[in-house]
C-alpha cells in the first residue's frame, strides 16, 4: 500500500540574482516555482534531489524578470505542464518565453487561493519593479511554507498573511554597506534600495522578527546578490537580529543558506 505523504517537501533549487527556482511536493503534486535558469540546469538541480522534470505537474511564476522565467518556456514545451501566473505577468512574460500552448496557460489571480491536487496555494502581491509581482504560501495538513523574495518592503497586509508558517524562504539580497561602497552606478543602487527593489539583510531579518511564530522551524535566506552580499554576512545578520529580539535561534528554529548553483536538501515540513 502506497504511503500517503503528510505535509510538504521542499527544495530551493537555486536562489540568487543569477537565477531562481524552487521545488514543492505535496505527495500528489510536484510543482516548480519559477524557472530562472536554463532547462538543462534545472533538470540537473532536480536530479540532484532525486526528482525528474517529467514528473512535474505545474510551474508557478512570480514575475517576468529573466532570473525567474529563463527556462519556463523550454520546460513547458518539453514536458507539457501547466504554467500559472496572473494575467498581467502572462502579458509581460509571453513574448519572452516563446510559444506555450494555450491549453497550458493558466491564470492565477493575485490575492487568491488556488488548489492543485492536495495542496492549497495562496498568492499575495509584493512591491517590486515588475508588472504585477506575486509570491506564494503553500498549505497542506496544517503545514505552511512561505516564499518572499523580490520585494522592496513587506507591508503589514503581507506580514499578516504570512505569519507563523512552518518554514520561510525570505529575501536577504544585500548588505547595506557593501551596496553603498560597491561599484554599481548610483541609479541602480537607488533602485535596489527603493520600495520596489529588494530587501536588505537587515530588512529581511526585521520581517522575520514580526512573522515567525511557534510553528516556525526553518528560515532560508534567499536571493543573495553576487556583488553586494556574502552568505556569512547574511546569515550572521539574520541570527544577530533575531537574537536581539530574544527569539530562539538554533533552539526553536534554525537559519539555513541557499545557493545560486546548488539545491538545498529536500526538507519536510
C-alpha positions, 0 to 999 in steps of 0.5 A: 500500500502506497504511503500517503505523504503528510505535509510538504517537501521542499527544495530551493533549487537555486536562489540568487540574482543569477537565477531562481527556482524552487521545488514543492511536493505535496505527495500528489503534486510536484510543482516548480516555482519559477524557472530562472535558469536554463532547462538543462540546469534545472533538470540537473538541480532536480536530479540532484534531489532525486526528482525528474522534470517529467514528473512535474505537474505545474510551474508557478511564476512570480514575475517576468524578470529573466532570473525567474522565467529563463527556462519556463518556456523550454520546460513547458514545451518539453514536458507539457505542464501547466504554467500559472501566473496572473494575467498581467505577468502572462502579458509581460512574460509571453513574448519572452518565453516563446510559444506555450500552448494555450491549453497550458496557460493558466491564470492565477489571480493575485490575492487568491487561493488556488488548489492543485491536487492536495495542496492549497496555494495562496498568492499575495502581491509584493512591491517590486519593479515588475508588472504585477509581482506575486509570491506564494504560501503553500498549505497542506495538513496544517503545514505552511511554507512561505516564499518572499523574495523580490520585494522592496518592503513587506507591508503589514497586509503581507506580514499578516498573511504570512505569519507563523508558517512552518518554514520561510524562504525570505529575501536577504539580497544585500548588505547595506554597506557593501551596496553603498561602497560597491561599484554599481552606478548610483541609479541602480543602487537607488533602485535596489534600495527603493520600495520596489527593489529588494530587501536588505539583510537587515530588512529581511531579518526585521520581517522575520522578527514580526512573522515567525511564530511557534510553528516556525522551524526553518528560515532560508535566506534567499536571493543573495546578490553576487556583488553586494552580499556574502552568505556569512554576512547574511546569515550572521545578520539574520541570527544577530537580529533575531537574537536581539529580539530574544527569539530562539535561534538554533533552539526553536528554529534554525537559519539555513543558506541557499545557493545560486548553483546548488539545491538545498536538501529536500526538507519536510515540513 
